[in-house]
Amino acid sequence: MRNIAVIGGLAATILAFSGAPRLTAMSDAAGLPQARNASCDDPKTAFDNVYCERKVYMQADTDLNAAYKKLRTLLKVADRTTLLQSQRTWIRQRDSRCGLTEGASIKIDLVCAKDMTIERTNWLNDRSRECTSSGCRSSKLDE
């Protein structure tokens, strides 16, 4: 499956292997991306930037999933359904704001996706904090 990652107007082709996208536009003799060896503190090329931004996004996504699971354990069964619907709505919003499908290509703005994911993680953590401090507020779960 061929995808396109876009960062601030910069596009780089990525391919999906075992469910995880991997930058392939620059390869060394072993076929591994050269960007893997780059320092994300001082990226030298556009490919380095794409690689580094993807790493930050992937960590943000991991953090979001952990925050979602934590909040879910604190909720009543009925509120879990509301949270699930809210999460699905948020995913559709993220996809429409940060992604674009053109034929066989998918363009993803990684900065947009990262920022929205971090924002959503903070929202989930706020709900968890409410649950543990003053009780879960069902009315806030569908914001």
Solvent accessible surface area in square Angstrom, and as a share of the most:
residue,aa,sasa,rsa
1,M,154,0.69
2,R,143,0.52
3,N,16,0.08
4,I,27,0.14
5,A,2,0.01
6,V,26,0.15
7,I,25,0.13
8,G,75,0.72
9,G,71,0.68
10,L,58,0.29
11,A,58,0.45
12,A,7,0.05
13,T,36,0.21
14,I,14,0.07
15,L,43,0.21
16,A,36,0.28
17,F,87,0.36
18,S,127,0.82
19,G,75,0.72
20,A,47,0.36
21,P,38,0.24
22,R,95,0.35
23,L,4,0.02
24,T,41,0.24
25,A,50,0.39
26,M,42,0.19
27,S,56,0.36
28,D,53,0.27
29,A,117,0.90
30,A,83,0.64
31,G,49,0.47
32,L,84,0.42
33,P,3,0.02
34,Q,79,0.35
35,A,0,0.00
36,R,106,0.39
37,N,129,0.66
38,A,27,0.21
39,S,63,0.41
40,C,60,0.36
41,D,138,0.71
42,D,78,0.40
43,P,45,0.29
44,K,154,0.65
45,T,54,0.32
46,A,40,0.31
47,F,59,0.25
48,D,8,0.04
49,N,62,0.32
50,V,1,0.01
51,Y,24,0.09
52,C,13,0.08
53,E,33,0.15
54,R,41,0.15
55,K,96,0.41
56,V,74,0.43
57,Y,34,0.13
58,M,72,0.32
59,Q,101,0.45
60,A,7,0.06
61,D,36,0.19
62,T,80,0.46
63,D,64,0.33
64,L,7,0.04
65,N,68,0.35
66,A,61,0.47
67,A,7,0.05
68,Y,32,0.12
69,K,134,0.57
70,K,112,0.47
71,L,0,0.00
72,R,106,0.39
73,T,99,0.57
74,L,65,0.33
75,L,7,0.04
76,K,156,0.66
77,V,114,0.66
78,A,76,0.59
79,D,15,0.08
80,R,72,0.26
81,T,72,0.42
82,T,38,0.22
83,L,0,0.00
84,L,68,0.34
85,Q,108,0.48
86,S,10,0.06
87,Q,13,0.06
88,R,131,0.48
89,T,57,0.33
90,W,20,0.07
91,I,65,0.33
92,R,150,0.55
93,Q,77,0.34
94,R,41,0.15
95,D,70,0.37
96,S,87,0.56
97,R,162,0.59
98,C,8,0.05
99,G,22,0.21
100,L,100,0.50
101,T,95,0.55
102,E,86,0.38
103,G,75,0.72
104,A,100,0.78
105,S,34,0.22
106,I,52,0.26
107,K,67,0.28
108,I,55,0.28
109,D,47,0.24
110,L,12,0.06
111,V,53,0.30
112,C,31,0.19
113,A,5,0.04
114,K,35,0.15
115,D,72,0.37
116,M,23,0.10
117,T,0,0.00
118,I,76,0.39
119,E,124,0.55
120,R,15,0.05
121,T,13,0.08
122,N,83,0.42
123,W,40,0.14
124,L,0,0.00
125,N,53,0.27
126,D,56,0.29
127,R,19,0.07
128,S,3,0.02
129,R,143,0.52
130,E,23,0.10
131,C,20,0.12
132,T,91,0.53
133,S,89,0.57
134,S,77,0.50
135,G,32,0.31
136,C,50,0.30
137,R,109,0.40
138,S,60,0.38
139,S,93,0.60
140,K,58,0.24
141,L,3,0.01
142,D,99,0.51
143,E,118,0.53
